[in-house]
Amino acid sequence: MEKVRLHRLLVDTARDIGIEIVEDRLNRRGGTCRLDGKTYVIYDVNASLAERNQLLVKAICSMDLENLYLPPRVRDIIMQAEK
């Protein structure tokens, strides 16, 4: 249940800061990319929540977060990921 709540929080945060999320049948690990100035997170619909969460954290870390509000839990996760 905790991974589900964390995933929802990361998805909401990513969308709030302008990251597009694409779920599709990829048959491979997803990733992050930038296209036409937008950041995308793409992952397989069958990917585990842990994999999805890792991709979301990576994408959030790639953004300029200086003047953005992040929920405290997300900010803690981002700070740990950047170490």
Helices and strands as residue ranges (DSSP letters): H 2-16, E 19-24, E 31-35, E 38-44, H 49-61, H 72-82
